[in-house]
Every structure is written in C-alpha cells, then in structure tokens.
C-alpha cells in the first residue's frame, strides 16, 4: 500500500518520531512518503525517506514571516479555562493546546498559501491508501477525506488535542453562555474544509484512529480510538565517535574519596536554543553544580547559544554541539534534560535514570510584555524570529514572555517521579549545592537504576512499529474510500 506521512516542518521534534514507523512500513514493502514544507526536504532526505515538498519554493516557512499567527491572548486562554471549570493541572493541558499548538496549525491550514492545497493535490494524484498526520498538521485529515484514503493521527506527545476537544464538547453550553467559540480547532480548519466541500466533523479533527506511542500511565484520557505503539528513539545517523565507547577515566573524588567514574548526559533540547540565548539561568547553574563531582564525567550537548552565560566549563564536563542520544544513552548512568518527550523517551529505552528540569508550580502560560531592550535578550518569543536564521524583525511593541521550562516538563517530571526513575531539577528553587547532591544521588542510587529497568520493560511490552503494520493494513481495508 501507499502511505503518506505529513508533519509540521523544520522541526526534528516532529520528524524523528515518525521515522521508525515510516521505515517499518518501507521495510515491509510499502511505498512511503513524508510531505511538509519544501524547506524541510533535505532534512527528510537525511532519514532515507522520500520527501514531498509543499508550498511555493520562493516562500520561506510561515513561522519565519511577520505574517505568522500570534498566540492567543492570556486573558482569553484563562476565560476558556474558567468557563470550563478546569483545575490547575487541567489548565496547563488547555494552555498547551490553545495557546501553543493552535499556532502552528493556523499557519499550515491557510487557504491564502499553497502548502495545504499542495498536500491535497498530491494526495489526489498519488492516491495513498493511508495518511498518517501530525496533530499540528490537520490538513492531512482534509487530504485523506478528499482523496478517499484512510487517515489517522500519529502522536508525538500527550494528546492535548483529543483531551481538549473532549473538554470543549463537555462544556459547550457553558462556553456559548460565556460568548466563546465552542470549538476553536474546528473554526481554524473550516476555511480549508469549505474549499473542498467538506464538513468539519470529529473525524476531520482527530482522524479515524490515533497511533499513540505514549506509555499507558503517561497518556491523557480521551475518547479517541487508539492504537498503541512503542516510541522508538531515532536520530539521523552520524559517524561513530570513538570516545563514546571508551569508559570514562577513573578518578578519586575529592569530596568523598570514592573511586570510579560514571557518565552523565546533559541535554537541554534542540528547539529552545533557537529562541532563548543563554538558556535563561539554567545552564550556568547546572554546570556550576557539576564542579566537585569528580567521579562523574558530564557530556553536555549544548551549543553556543545555550552556553552564552556560562563563565567557566568545569574540568569534568565535555561540551558538544550535538551528540545523538541513542548513541550516548547506553554509556550513561543519568540523563539531565529539559523535559522534552523525545529526550525522555530515549532515557526510557536505554533504562537510564532521569533528572527533569522543571519549575513546579510555574504555569506555561505565555504573557504579553512591552518591548524593552534588556528584556528582548532572553526568555522571549517574537513573530518571525529564529536565532541564526531570521534575527531582524519588525517590532510590534510587545513580546511574549516564555516560561523558563519546556511545556511538557511538568507532566514528564511528574511521570518520572511516579515511576521512581528520577526526580525534578528546579533551577530556580534549588541551590547549586542541592542540585549537586541531587545529581550525585541519582547517578549512584541502585533503586533508581532498578526502576529504570522496570520502566524499560513496560516500554518493551508495547508493540513495536513493525508489530502494528498488520493492524494498519486492516485499518486501511476498513476505512479507505478509494
């Protein structure tokens, strides 16, 4: 059969999670393509899957223009939360959906640009049997309906989409009474659907099915039909580095006299480095905490943006701009990370205890702040801006203030703690000394390592990408309308 993936462009966080399933299908003899904005074609080629470029080759991605969509105003976000009576924890899921995730969706369902129509035209011509679409790219559902293909979402994180749509449906009367749109996702998708004579129904919003790679205890409860699949870590292949396979040189710790060196990885994410010079005050504090832990060797995958405010690299820390986590994890005793789902999943797959950088109690709500020169350096989001790509933007008189953590950090840290495989590293609340002790304890605690083995066994019990291919084939027979 022919299988078309469609993803949000120019983001490894959206590409890498689909590659293991794409390769499983391709290895089973199916034809596979990945469609997204033309600027990401080379990135897809590096995975060995054939890209389908979308959009006008003369146009840059929408996110790099002044015309890209703005996040919803925080007052409107909270007005919805109040109308639906959401708890503090539930409000965070809603904020992620309404203020963060609707943004990329609105950029790539526009009828005044070519990306969405190019996707539908390709589906009509190529006639895929199955379209697997990124939840932030629901034009894939439109392409499925127009072309007659079976279509399903492929999640890359918790399903805030399905969860939020369930909350909206449950509270439709209250939302109408408050003068609010009872389904903002449907409203966003309506112009594209109307262009092709389609009604925006539940299937168009969440697919006929959902491939869900989250561990059962980490899933959000939704009413969507789910096909579980193991989340297999993937990173583009690189030439193997000899040092990765060498055991760290044994040293004697000056603090406690213990001998023997363990390796600890520090990874603070690929996306934040595009927008936040200096990584707030997080990287400097963590690296300072590494000093004195002489029985630990730290591999920090940080670039110059993330190291901007670091005064000194400790002698037991080696910095690299990029090291593939699937290659690094088997050599490590602990992973310190920003809370991204792909990074957390790599540690699970290689049974590595985790410290998740998270500020418990700090909301992920984006706030509007008037532009001031000293505020624009760090922790901000501006339309069209990306470090090293497009740094000169027109000032709108304000900027968005980012929380000093990844939007998934709290759910990930809560899950890691509940499973006993690690802890929360709060760089705002914990002192350097407390962070240092937390790192040493996590790297050496046998209970953490046993718990990491148990969690990996839960992960192994899930069906692999290859295992679900017969289910996908049956799904296609039952749902395609060719």
N, C-alpha and C positions, 0 to 999 in steps of 0.2 A: 504494500500500500504506500501511498504518498503521504508524508507527514510534514506539516509546516508549523514551525515554532515562530512566534512573534514576541519580541521583547522590547523593553524600554532601552533606548540607545545609549552608547558611550558610557556604560557602567559595568565594570567587571562583576559587581554585586548582582546584576540582573542576568549577565551572560553565563557566568561559571556554573550556577545551579542547574541550568538546563542541559549542559554538555554531556554529563554521564547518561542521561536518558536518550539524548539525541544519538550518541554513539551506540548505545544498546540497540536502538531501533535500526540504525545503519548497519551494524554488525549482523543483525538478524535478516538482512536483505531488503529492508525498506528504503525508499528514497526519502531523504531528509533535507530540509532547507530551514534556514533561520532568516526571518525578514525583520529589518529595522532600518532606521535612517541610514542613508548612504555613507555617512561619515564613520560608521562603525564596521564597515565591510572588512577592512584589514584586520580589525580585532577578532572578528568571527573567523576569518581565514586561518588565523593562528591556531584555532581549535581543531582544524581539519574538517569542519562542516561548511557546506556551501552557503554563502550569504546571498540574500535577495535585497539589493539596495532600494530604499524607498525615498521619495522626495526629490525635489529639484537639486541636481548636483551643484548648482550655483548658490544654493542657500545653506547657511550654517544651521545646526540644530536650533530649535526654538529657544532652548534654555540659554543660548548664548546671544540672545537678542533682547533689546529693551521691550519687545512686544510679548515676552513670555508672561505667563499668568503670575499673579501675586497670591501668596497665601491668604486665606480668609482672615478677616479682622478678628482679633481675640475676643472682642465683645460678642460677635455673632457666634463664635465657637462655643462660648460659655452659655449663651442664651439657649442654644440647642440642648446642651447638657442639662441645664436647669429644667427645660420643658420636659425632657425625658426622665428626669429624676435619677440621673446617674450617680453612682457612688464615686468617691475619689479615685479608686482604682479603675473603674469603668470609664471615667472621664479621660484617663490617659489613652485608652484604646480609641476613644472617639476622636481625641485631638490628633492622633497619628493619622487616622482615616481622613478627617475633614480638613485639617489644616496642612498636612504634609502630602498625603497620597493623591488627593484630588488634583493637586497642582500638576504633576506630570501627565495625568490623564487628560486634563483640559488642553494641554499643549499638543497632544497627538490624536485628538479626535476632531480637530478643526476642519471645517469644510472650505476654509479660505486658503488652505495649504494642501500640498499634494500627497503627504505621507499616507493618510488613511485611505484616500481613493486609490493610490497606487497599490496598497495592500489588497483591497477588494478586487481591483482589476487583475492582479496577479493570481489571486485565488480563482477567479472566474476562468482564467486561461489555463493555469497549471492543473486545476481541478484536484486539490488534495482530498484524500479520504478523511483526514483528521487534522484539525488545527488545535495546537496547544498554545494557549496565550497567557502571557504575563498579566496578572490582575491590574497592573498600571497601564496596560495596553489593550483596553476592551474593544478596540477596533477589530481585534481578532475574532470576537464574537459576531460582529457585523459581517466580516468576511465569511465566517462559517455559515451564517444563515443565507447570505446572498448566493454563495457557491454551492450550498447543499451539503457541505462537509459536516461530519460530526465535530463538535468543538468542546473543549474543556479547559479550565484554568489549570495552570501549573504554579503552585505557590512557591515563594522563595523565603517566606517568613510566616509568622502567625497570620491568620485570616481576619485582619481587621475589616476587610470589605464585607465578607459574609456576616460577621458579627455585627457590624454597624447597620447593615441593611435589615437584619432581624430586629435591632432596637428601634429603627425608624418605623418599621411595619407595626411593631407592638404599640407604638406611641403616636400613630398617625393622627388620631383625634386631637391629642394634646398639642401636636405640632401645628395643625391647622388653626387651633384656637389661639396659638401664640403668633399667628401670621407668618409661619415658617414653611419653607418648601419641605414637603414630607419625603422627598427622595431626590436629594441634590445630585446623586450619581446619574439617575435617570435623566434629569434635566440637562446635564452635561452631554450625555450621549444622544439626546433627542435630535439635534440638527443632522448628525451623521446618519442616524437611523431613518429619519424622514427623507433624506436624499435618496435612499434606496427602497422607500416604501415599506419600511419595517416598523412594527410597534415595539416600543421599549417594554419588554416583559422581563420576568425573573430570569429566564434562560439567557437573555442577552446580557444581563448584568453579572451573572455568576457562572455561566456556562451550563452545559448539560450534565457536567460532572466536574469534580475537582481532584486533581492529583495533589495529595498532601504529604510532604516529606517531614512534617514535624513529629517528634516523639509524642505518644498518646497523651502523656501528662503535661505536655507543653502546648497542646492545641487549645485554641479558643473554642468554646461551644457554639456551633452554628447548625442551621437546619439544612445545609448543603449536602449533596451526595458526595462521599469521599472515597478515594482510592488511595490507601496509604502506600508510601514508597520510601525506602531508605535514602537519606540525604548523603550522597557520596561526595566527599571533598574533591574538587578539581581546581587546578591552576595550570595555565599554559606551561608546557614542558620547557625546561631550561637545561643547559649543560650542567651535569652534576659537579658540585663543588667538593673537592677532596676533604676540606676541613669538616664538612658535615658528618663524615663517617669516622672522624677521629675522636676518641674520648678526650674530654677536657683534661688539661694537665692537673694532676692532683696537687693541692696546696694545703697548708696548715692555716686554719682560721685563727687570726689574732684574737678574735673575741672569745672563742670558746675552746680552742685547742683541737677541735675535731679535724680529721683528715678526710679527704675525698671530695671531689668536685662534681656537682650536678649542674645541668644546663637548664636555664630558664629563658623562655622566649618572651619578648615584649613586642606586641603588635597593637597599634592604635588606629588601624583602619586605613583604607585607601581613599575613601570619599572625603573625610574631614580635612585631609591635607590640601584639598583643592580650595577650601574656603577659609580656613582658620590658621593664620600664621602663628606659630608658637604653641599650638595645641592648648590654648588657654594657659593655665598654670600647672597643667597636669604632668606633661613630660619632664619638666625640670624637677618637680618634686619626687617623682618616681625614680628618676635616675640618681638623685641625691640619696635616696633610700637604699640604692644598690651598694653604695660605698660601705665598706666594712664587712660585707657578706663574702668573704674571700673564699669560702668553699662553694660558691655559686658562680658559674660563668653565665653572663647575660648576653643574649643575642637580640639586639634591638632593631627591628625593621622600621626605622624612622628616616624620613628624608629631611632635607634642609629646612623645609617649612616647619616640620614638627620639632626640629632641634633649634629653632631660631632663638629661643630664650634660654637655652641651656648654657651655663657658663663653663662647665667642665664635664667631660666624659670620664667617669671612673675607670680605673685600670682594669676592672673585671667586666667591663662592658665593651662589646664589639658592635658597631653600628653598620647596618647595611640598608641601602635604599629599599631593597626588595629581596625577600627570600621566600620561595614557595612554601606555604605552611605544610602541605602534605609531605614535603621533603624534610622540613625542620622538626615537625612534631615527634617523629619516632625517636629523636635523640634527646627529648626534653623531659624534665620532671615536673614542670609547671608552665602554664601559659598565663601571662598577664595581658589582658586585652580590653578593648573598648566596648564590648558587648554586642558586636555585630553578629548576626545569625550565622553567616558563613564561617567566621572565625571560631565561634563557639562550637560549631558542628565539627570542625577539624579536630579540636581537642577531644570531643566525644569519640570520634572514630579511632583515635590513637590512644585512648584511655589515659589522658593527661589531665591532672587536676588543674583548676582554673581560678584565677582572681579576676573578677569582672569590675572594671572601672565604672562606678555608678554613684550618683549622689541621691541617696534615698530621700524621698520626700520632695525633691525638686521636680516640678512639672515640666513636661516637654513643650508646653505652650509657647509659641513664638510671640514676642511682644514688639510693638512698634516703638521706635526710639528716634527722636530727631537727630539728624546728622550732626556729628561733632567730630573734628579731625582725630582726636585721641580715641574715640570710640570705634572708628572705622577700621582700626588695625586688626582687631581680633574678636572672635565670637560673633560675627555678623553675617547676614545674608543680604545680598543686593541683586536685583534683577540683572541677568546677563553677565554676572561676574564669575570668573574662574581663574585661580592663580596660574600664571604661566600660559594662559590661553586667551583670556579677554579681561584685562585689568582696568582699562579705561572705560568707565560707564557714565552715563548721564546721571546726575544727582536728582533724585526725586524728592529731596528734602527730608527723607527719613530712611532708616534701615531696619531690618529685622534682627532682633537680638536672639541669638541661639542659646539654648540651654547648654551647659558645659558637660554634656554627655550625649551618647548615641540614643536615638529614640527607642531602640529595643533594649537598652541597657538594664532597665529595672526588671522587665519580665525575664530576661536571661539570667540576671543575678539572682532573682528570687528562685528560679528553677534550679540553678546550680547549687544554691544553699539547701533547697529542699531535698536534693539528691545526695547531699553530703560530699560533693566532689570539689567544693571550693568555697569561696567567700566573696564578699563585696569589698572593693578597694575604693574608699571615698576620699579623694584627694583634697576635698575642701574641709572635711570634718576630722580626718586623721592626721596626726603629726608625722614628720619624717621618721621618727623612731618607731611609731606604731606601724607604719607601712613596712619598715624594715623587718620588724618582728613578724608581721603577717606573711611576708614573702618567705622568710626562712621557715616558718611553721608549715606553710602549705607545701613547700618543696620537700620537707622531711617527714611529714605526718603519714605513717602507714595507713591509717584509716581513710585518708583522702584518696590514696592510691588504690585501695581495695574498692572504695565506692566508685572510682573512675572505671575500674574493670567491670563492675556490675552494670554501670550505665552503658558501657560499650556493648555488653551482652544484650541489653534491651534494644539497642540500635541494630545489632546483628539479627535480632529476631524479626525485624521488619523486612518485607520483601524488597529485593534489590531492583534497580531499574530493569535488568533483564527479566526478573521474575514477573513483572507486571505486563510484559508485552502481550501475552495471551489475553489478559483482561482488556487491554486497549483494543486488540483486534476484535474481540466480542463486542466491545462498546461501539466500535465503528459500524459493525454489521447492524446493530440495533438502532443506531441513531443517524446515520448519514441519509441524506435525501437526494442523492445524485440521480 
